[in-house]
Amino acid sequence: MRTQDMNRDWIATAQTLSQALPFLQRYADATVVIKLGGHAMGSDEAMDEFARDVALMRQVGVNPVIVHGGGPMINDMLARLNIKSEFVNGKRVTDAATMEVVEMVLSGLVNARIVQAISEQGGRAVGVSGKDSGLIVCDPEDPALGLVGNPTQVNPRILRDFADKGIIPVIAPLGMGRGGETYNINGDTAAGAIAGALEADRLLLLTDVAGVKDGKGEVVTDLTASQINEMIADGTIAGGMIPKVQTALDALEGGVRAAVILDGRAPNACLLELFTEHGAGSIIRKG
């Protein structure tokens, strides 16, 4: 006969699982759209951890929808092919040659890597782009930028079909123009538009910062849309955080229950946000 002492780590693990029960119940059958980018895409270890978290979410009844970026990979491929980029107001002009590379990288290299990582963790994932089944219809964001699109219509039926079958969609941020053109879409913008069309319970925007910070540099964990607008007006929110919070505000207007800006570098960031009392970033609600 073998005896076994209960050590503190095991007990703590059991307590964590027990404390997660109300949150597991809360998010049963909920749709959670996750914008994947930054650090979580930067290493195989981070990708495997993210994929494991997503597979676990699906296993406990959450319906995750993944929208990914891929800017650094696109830059690398353009450099390797010696395709030079032009910029207007800090944004890349996407001409036909650049668009071919963007589509190849996003729909091919990046999308396939994420799908494979989720599959290796036991999840069922399928890669699609916003062009598939008319998922995202775009107008030009700015004619000077070429084939950069702004979503004007999202048709999420295919995503609901995947959810019904327990399949995790992994979406490349591309869209179709009204004349059949292919458009490149900002990943955050695409995620917000998809979350709104699905009336998702949560939009999780994974970034390389801890969240929205106040004037003292402290992360604010709970915010309303009106507070966000005030922080933009007084300059507390500035720079690259403005488009992030604007995506969150647009998603709320589109029907998302709440949006969260959180640090994708933190281990198990999505699980911490959904299944613990303290969360893992800055949650933004209407109000």
Secondary structure, DSSP 8 states (H G I E B T S, - for coil): -------HHHHHHHHHHHHTHHHHHHTTT-EEEEEE-GGGGSSHHHHHHHHHHHHHHHHTT-EEEEEE--HHHHHHHHHHTT----EETTEE-B-HHHHHHHHIIIIIIIHHHHHHHHHHTT--EEEEETTGGG-EEEEES-GGGBSBEEEEEE-THHHHHHHHTT-EEEEESEEEETTS-EEE--HHHHHHHHHHHHT-SEEEEEESSSS-B-TTS-B-SEEEHHHHHHHHHTTSS-TTHHHHHHHHHHHHHHT-SEEEEEETTSTTHHHHHHHSSS-SEEEEE--
